[in-house]
Amino acid sequence: MGRSGGGGGEGSGAGGPGPGLRAHLGALLRAPPRAPLLLSVLLLGTYFFYCLSGPCAAARPPSQPAAPPSTRTPQPPSRAPRPGRLLPAAAAESEEPSEPETERGGAGAPRSPGTPGGGGLPLASSFGSRRFPQALIVGVKKGGTRALLEFLRVHPDVRALGAEPHFFDRCYNKGLAWYRSLMPRTLDGQITMEKTPSYFVTKEAPRRIHNMSQDTKLIVVVRNPVTRAISDYTQTLSKNPSIPSFQALAFRNGSTGLVDTAWSAVRIGIYAKHLDNWLQYFPLSHFLFVSGERLVSDPAGEMGRVQDFLGLKRVVTDKHFYFNETKGFPCLKKPEGSSRPRCLGKSKGRPHPHIEEHVVQRLREFYRPFNLKFYQMTGQDFGWD
């Protein structure tokens, strides 16, 4: 019986699974259908456990360590350049020019943030270079220099300093580098300008300007010296109403009628004397003499001459002007995008005080020989006599 039992066991192993195994398989087959789902969850859990424990993180190259999310700096999105903004290639050409040589005036004090031309410039002004002026409006006071400058600034190829720097008469000790730091930035083809009408009567100004550049173009706005003297007095009177009368200042002795040339209002109008000083340093071809009277009666015509002299295209024409009856001189028409026309300030066009006719006539006689000499020197008859 024992042999029989052993044989039965061997037969079971050879012929198929035993009763216990068959029973286990049957139980699996009879299991609910959720078993495959549990099996899948088990396999996925094993996979994520394996990755989080290290092997997935170790697959990242050593040279690129993973930064914690809180320490990563977000990168700003790239922006296309706005219309009208220069590209980096153009910006590379906007470096400051080299400092002037010491024998041409020396280096000046460094520019402080508060000086003209300092920091905080708008983008449109941050390109180009600061250059010494190629042209200067050097005179004369109360001749029409402010009007000429404002008319010129309409031209797209003119970049002009608005304020009078008074460098060649009052601030020369600050040096040429300081002077250049005041200038607006210009691009190739643009002209840098400034105006200081007292240069014309400053003895040292021609030599100093010549030392800066002997190619400088010089513009002189002149006006009937009698009218100019009265206008000069009117300006002074508005600031100091207690000054003596025009007649008292113009003549040394009222009874003899000798003109006092020490008074600046009279001295400035002796144009021939001042021009003679300038011609020692610059040829006549470097000058343009603008009529202050024609700048009022025919601004477009005079501006045409000025633009030709500066080598500019005639952009500023009669379409830019209208005559202001109240002020008595031309104003610029309303620029595109502006709400009102551009006229000179209240200090321009002041009514002159009444001057006795015999005083005016005496001054005309005084200036006549100087005027005739000035006409001869310039080759222009300004019609003051």
C-alpha positions in Angstrom: 0.0 0.0 0.0 2.9 2.3 0.7 4.3 1.7 -2.8 1.0 2.3 -4.3 0.7 5.7 -2.5 4.2 6.7 -3.6 3.5 5.8 -7.2 0.3 7.8 -7.1 2.3 10.8 -6.0 4.9 10.5 -8.8 2.2 10.0 -11.3 0.6 13.2 -10.2 3.8 15.2 -10.6 4.4 13.8 -14.1 0.9 14.1 -15.4 -0.2 17.6 -14.3 -0.5 19.8 -11.2 -1.5 18.2 -8.0 -4.8 18.7 -6.3 -3.5 21.6 -4.1 -2.1 23.5 -7.1 -5.2 23.0 -9.1 -7.3 24.3 -6.3 -5.1 27.5 -6.0 -5.3 28.2 -9.8 -9.0 27.7 -9.7 -9.3 30.3 -6.9 -7.3 32.8 -9.0 -9.5 32.2 -12.0 -12.6 32.7 -9.9 -11.2 36.0 -8.4 -13.0 39.3 -9.1 -12.0 41.4 -12.2 -10.3 44.1 -10.0 -7.2 42.0 -9.6 -5.5 43.2 -12.8 -6.1 46.8 -11.7 -4.4 46.1 -8.3 -1.6 44.5 -10.1 -1.1 47.6 -12.3 -1.1 49.9 -9.3 1.5 47.7 -7.6 3.8 47.9 -10.7 3.4 51.7 -11.0 4.1 52.2 -7.4 7.2 50.2 -7.6 8.4 52.2 -10.6 7.9 55.6 -8.9 9.5 54.4 -5.7 12.5 53.4 -7.8 12.8 56.8 -9.5 12.4 58.9 -6.4 15.0 56.9 -4.5 17.8 58.1 -6.7 18.4 56.5 -10.1 16.3 59.0 -12.2 17.9 62.0 -10.5 21.3 60.6 -11.0 20.7 60.5 -14.8 21.0 64.3 -15.0 24.5 65.5 -16.1 26.7 66.6 -13.2 27.2 69.9 -14.9 23.6 70.8 -14.7 22.5 70.5 -11.0 18.8 70.9 -10.4 18.1 74.2 -8.7 15.3 74.5 -6.2 12.2 76.0 -7.8 12.2 79.0 -5.3 15.8 80.0 -6.4 15.3 80.0 -10.1 15.3 83.5 -11.7 12.6 83.9 -14.3 13.9 85.2 -17.7 12.1 88.2 -19.2 10.6 87.6 -22.6 12.5 88.9 -25.5 11.2 92.1 -27.0 11.4 93.3 -30.6 12.9 96.8 -30.9 10.3 99.6 -31.0 9.9 101.5 -34.2 12.4 104.4 -34.4 14.8 102.9 -31.8 18.3 102.4 -33.0 19.6 98.8 -33.0 22.8 97.8 -31.0 24.9 98.2 -34.2 24.0 101.9 -34.4 24.5 102.3 -30.7 28.1 101.1 -31.0 28.9 104.2 -33.0 27.8 106.6 -30.3 31.0 106.6 -28.2 32.3 109.9 -26.9 35.0 111.5 -29.0 38.5 111.7 -27.6 39.3 114.6 -25.3 40.7 117.8 -27.0 44.4 118.3 -27.0 45.7 120.5 -24.2 47.2 123.1 -26.5 43.7 123.7 -27.8 42.3 124.9 -24.6 43.0 122.1 -22.0 40.7 119.7 -20.3 37.9 121.0 -18.3 36.2 119.8 -15.1 34.2 116.6 -15.4 30.5 116.9 -16.0 28.3 116.5 -12.9 24.9 114.8 -13.2 23.2 118.2 -12.9 25.0 119.9 -15.8 23.5 120.1 -19.3 24.2 117.0 -21.3 24.3 114.9 -18.1 22.5 111.6 -17.3 18.8 110.9 -17.6 18.7 111.8 -21.3 15.7 110.4 -23.3 16.5 107.5 -25.6 16.2 109.7 -28.7 19.1 111.9 -27.3 21.4 109.1 -26.2 22.8 108.3 -29.6 25.5 110.2 -31.5 28.4 112.2 -30.2 28.9 115.6 -28.5 30.9 117.7 -30.9 32.3 121.2 -30.8 30.0 123.6 -32.7 30.6 123.8 -36.4 28.7 127.1 -36.5 28.2 129.9 -33.9 25.7 132.8 -33.7 28.1 135.3 -32.2 26.1 138.5 -32.3 24.6 140.9 -31.8 22.6 141.5 -28.6 19.0 142.7 -29.4 19.6 142.0 -33.1 17.3 139.0 -33.5 19.6 136.1 -32.5 17.0 134.3 -30.4 14.5 134.4 -33.3 17.2 133.1 -35.7 18.1 130.2 -33.3 14.5 129.1 -32.9 13.9 129.2 -36.6 17.0 127.1 -37.2 16.0 124.5 -34.7 13.1 123.6 -36.9 15.6 122.1 -39.3 16.1 118.4 -38.7 19.8 118.6 -39.4 20.5 121.3 -36.8 21.0 120.5 -33.1 21.5 123.7 -31.1 22.0 124.5 -27.4 19.0 126.5 -26.2 20.8 128.4 -23.4 23.6 130.8 -24.0 26.8 129.1 -22.6 28.9 132.3 -22.6 32.0 130.1 -22.8 34.3 132.3 -24.9 33.6 135.4 -22.9 32.9 134.3 -19.3 33.6 130.6 -18.8 36.7 130.0 -20.8 38.7 128.9 -17.8 36.5 125.8 -17.5 38.1 124.3 -20.6 37.0 123.0 -23.9 36.0 119.6 -22.5 33.5 121.2 -20.3 32.2 123.3 -23.2 31.8 120.2 -25.4 29.9 118.4 -22.5 27.2 121.1 -22.8 26.5 120.3 -26.5 23.6 118.2 -27.7 24.5 114.9 -29.3 24.5 114.8 -33.1 24.6 112.2 -35.8 26.6 112.3 -39.0 25.3 115.0 -41.2 23.9 117.1 -38.4 25.3 120.5 -37.3 26.0 121.5 -33.7 25.3 125.2 -32.9 25.1 127.6 -30.1 24.5 131.3 -29.8 25.9 133.9 -27.4 25.6 137.4 -28.9 28.1 139.0 -26.5 30.9 137.1 -28.3 30.9 139.7 -31.1 32.0 142.5 -28.7 34.4 140.4 -26.6 38.0 141.1 -27.7 39.3 137.6 -26.8 36.5 135.6 -28.4 37.8 135.5 -32.0 41.2 134.1 -30.9 39.6 131.6 -28.5 37.2 130.3 -31.2 40.0 130.1 -33.7 42.0 128.0 -31.2 39.0 125.6 -31.0 38.6 125.4 -34.8 39.7 127.7 -37.5 36.9 126.3 -39.7 34.1 127.6 -37.5 31.3 129.3 -39.4 30.2 132.6 -37.8 26.7 134.2 -38.1 26.2 137.8 -37.0 22.6 139.2 -36.8 22.8 143.0 -37.1 20.2 145.6 -36.8 20.0 149.4 -37.1 22.3 150.5 -34.3 20.0 153.3 -33.1 17.0 151.0 -32.8 19.2 148.3 -31.3 20.5 150.7 -28.6 16.9 151.7 -27.7 15.8 148.1 -27.5 18.8 147.3 -25.3 17.8 150.2 -23.0 14.2 149.0 -22.9 15.3 145.5 -21.7 17.5 147.1 -19.0 14.6 149.4 -18.0 12.2 146.5 -17.5 14.6 144.9 -15.0 15.6 148.2 -13.3 13.0 150.9 -13.6 15.1 153.4 -11.6 17.9 153.8 -14.2 18.5 157.2 -15.7 16.8 158.2 -19.0 18.1 157.0 -22.3 19.3 160.5 -23.2 21.2 160.8 -19.9 23.0 157.5 -20.6 23.7 158.0 -24.3 25.4 161.4 -24.0 28.3 162.5 -21.8 27.0 166.1 -21.7 23.5 166.9 -22.7 24.5 170.4 -23.9 27.3 169.4 -26.2 25.7 166.2 -27.4 28.9 164.0 -27.2 27.9 160.4 -27.5 29.2 158.2 -24.7 30.8 155.2 -26.3 31.6 153.8 -22.9 27.9 152.9 -22.5 27.5 149.3 -23.8 24.2 150.1 -25.5 26.0 152.5 -27.7 29.3 150.7 -28.1 27.8 147.4 -29.4 26.4 149.2 -32.4 29.9 150.2 -33.7 29.9 147.1 -35.8 32.8 148.0 -38.0 35.2 148.3 -35.1 34.2 144.8 -33.7 34.4 143.2 -37.1 37.9 144.5 -37.6 39.0 142.5 -34.6 37.4 139.3 -35.9 39.0 139.6 -39.3 42.4 139.2 -37.7 41.5 135.6 -37.1 38.9 134.6 -39.6 38.4 135.5 -43.3 35.3 137.2 -44.4 34.1 134.1 -46.2 33.5 132.5 -42.7 30.9 135.1 -41.9 27.3 135.5 -42.7 25.7 138.8 -41.8 21.9 138.5 -41.3 19.7 141.5 -41.4 17.6 141.8 -38.2 15.1 143.9 -40.2 14.7 141.4 -43.0 14.5 138.6 -40.5 11.2 140.3 -39.5 9.9 141.4 -42.9 11.1 138.3 -44.8 12.0 135.5 -42.5 11.9 132.8 -45.1 14.3 134.8 -47.4 16.8 135.3 -44.7 16.5 131.7 -43.5 17.2 130.6 -47.1 20.5 132.5 -47.0 21.4 131.0 -43.6 20.7 127.4 -44.7 22.8 127.9 -47.8 25.6 129.3 -45.7 25.5 126.3 -43.4 25.3 123.8 -46.4 21.9 122.7 -45.4 18.9 121.8 -47.6 16.3 124.6 -47.6 13.8 122.9 -45.3 12.7 126.0 -43.4 10.5 128.0 -45.8 7.7 130.5 -45.9 5.2 127.7 -45.0 6.7 127.7 -41.5 5.9 131.4 -40.6 3.0 133.7 -39.9 3.2 137.3 -38.8 2.0 138.1 -35.3 0.4 141.5 -35.4 0.5 141.9 -31.6 4.2 141.3 -31.2 5.2 142.8 -34.5 7.4 140.0 -35.7 7.0 136.5 -37.3 6.2 133.4 -35.4 6.5 129.7 -36.3 3.3 128.1 -37.3 1.8 125.4 -35.1 4.1 122.3 -35.4 2.6 119.0 -36.1 1.4 117.4 -32.9 1.4 120.7 -31.0 -1.6 122.6 -29.6 -0.4 126.1 -30.3 2.1 128.1 -32.5 5.6 128.8 -31.3 6.2 132.5 -30.6 9.1 134.1 -28.7 8.4 135.0 -25.1 7.0 138.1 -23.4 10.5 139.7 -23.3 10.4 139.9 -27.1 8.5 142.7 -28.8 8.3 145.0 -25.8 7.0 148.5 -26.7 9.9 151.0 -26.6 9.8 154.1 -24.5 9.4 157.4 -26.3 12.8 159.0 -27.2 13.0 162.6 -28.3 13.5 162.9 -32.1 16.6 165.1 -31.7 18.2 162.4 -29.6 17.5 159.8 -32.3 18.8 162.1 -35.0 22.0 162.8 -33.1 22.7 159.0 -32.8 22.0 158.5 -36.5 24.7 161.1 -37.3 27.1 159.4 -34.9 26.7 155.9 -36.4 26.6 157.0 -40.1 30.4 156.8 -40.8 30.7 153.5 -38.9 27.7 152.1 -40.8 29.2 153.0 -44.2 32.5 151.4 -43.3 30.6 148.3 -42.2 28.7 148.2 -45.5 32.1 148.4 -47.3 33.7 145.6 -45.2 30.8 143.2 -45.6 29.8 144.1 -49.1 26.2 144.6 -48.0 24.1 147.7 -47.7 21.7 147.3 -44.8 19.8 150.5 -45.5 20.2 152.1 -42.2 21.0 155.6 -43.7 
